[in-house]
Amino acid sequence: MTDNSEVAIRGWANIARIFNCPERTMIRRRDDLRRHGVIFYRVEGRPPRKYVYAFPSLLKAWMIKKASEGNNF
């Protein structure tokens, strides 16, 4: 039996590391990432804070789609 579970990445800095680009670049692409369902937010901690999360497989699929459209990072 194989384990198909994937761990979500937390935070813009960690998401940007996958693309080897600055954190600010990924934040600028936030609306496009949300529109394609790549990122999601969770409220955690005390006091409550909103954190961004993303699954690596969705990020890579989004990157391939953008590359096929001619967009570069």
C-alpha positions as CSV (number, residue, x, y, z in Angstrom):
1,M,0.0,0.0,0.0
2,T,1.4,3.4,-0.9
3,D,0.9,6.6,1.0
4,N,-0.5,9.3,-1.3
5,S,-0.6,12.0,1.4
6,E,1.2,15.3,0.7
7,V,2.3,17.8,3.2
8,A,1.3,21.4,2.6
9,I,4.0,24.1,2.6
10,R,3.4,27.0,5.0
11,G,4.4,30.6,4.3
12,W,5.4,32.7,1.3
13,A,9.1,32.2,1.9
14,N,8.8,28.5,1.6
15,I,6.5,28.7,-1.4
16,A,9.0,31.0,-3.1
17,R,11.8,28.5,-2.5
18,I,10.1,26.0,-4.8
19,F,10.3,28.5,-7.6
20,N,13.7,29.8,-6.7
21,C,12.4,33.4,-6.7
22,P,12.0,36.2,-4.1
23,E,9.1,36.0,-1.7
24,R,7.7,39.3,-2.9
25,T,7.4,37.8,-6.4
26,M,5.1,35.1,-5.2
27,I,3.1,37.6,-3.1
28,R,2.5,39.6,-6.3
29,R,1.1,36.5,-8.0
30,R,-1.2,35.8,-5.0
31,D,-4.4,36.6,-6.9
32,D,-3.6,34.3,-9.8
33,L,-2.6,31.5,-7.3
34,R,-5.9,31.9,-5.4
35,R,-8.0,32.0,-8.6
36,H,-6.5,28.7,-9.7
37,G,-7.0,27.1,-6.2
38,V,-3.3,26.6,-5.6
39,I,-3.0,28.4,-2.2
40,F,-5.3,28.5,0.8
41,Y,-5.3,30.3,4.1
42,R,-5.8,29.0,7.7
43,V,-6.2,30.9,10.9
44,E,-4.1,29.6,13.7
45,G,-2.6,30.4,17.0
46,R,-3.2,33.0,19.7
47,P,-3.6,35.7,18.8
48,P,-5.2,34.3,15.6
49,R,-3.1,34.8,12.5
50,K,-3.8,34.0,8.9
51,Y,-1.1,31.8,7.3
52,V,-0.8,30.8,3.6
53,Y,-0.5,27.2,2.6
54,A,0.1,25.4,-0.7
55,F,0.6,21.8,-1.9
56,P,3.8,21.3,-3.9
57,S,2.1,19.3,-6.6
58,L,-0.4,22.1,-7.2
59,L,2.3,24.7,-7.3
60,K,4.3,22.7,-9.9
61,A,1.2,22.2,-12.0
62,W,0.4,25.9,-11.9
63,M,4.0,26.7,-12.9
64,I,3.8,24.3,-15.9
65,K,0.5,25.9,-17.0
66,K,2.0,29.4,-16.8
67,A,5.1,28.3,-18.7
68,S,3.0,26.8,-21.5
69,E,1.3,30.2,-21.7
70,G,4.7,31.9,-22.2
71,N,5.0,33.4,-18.7
72,N,8.4,33.4,-17.1
73,F,9.5,33.7,-13.4
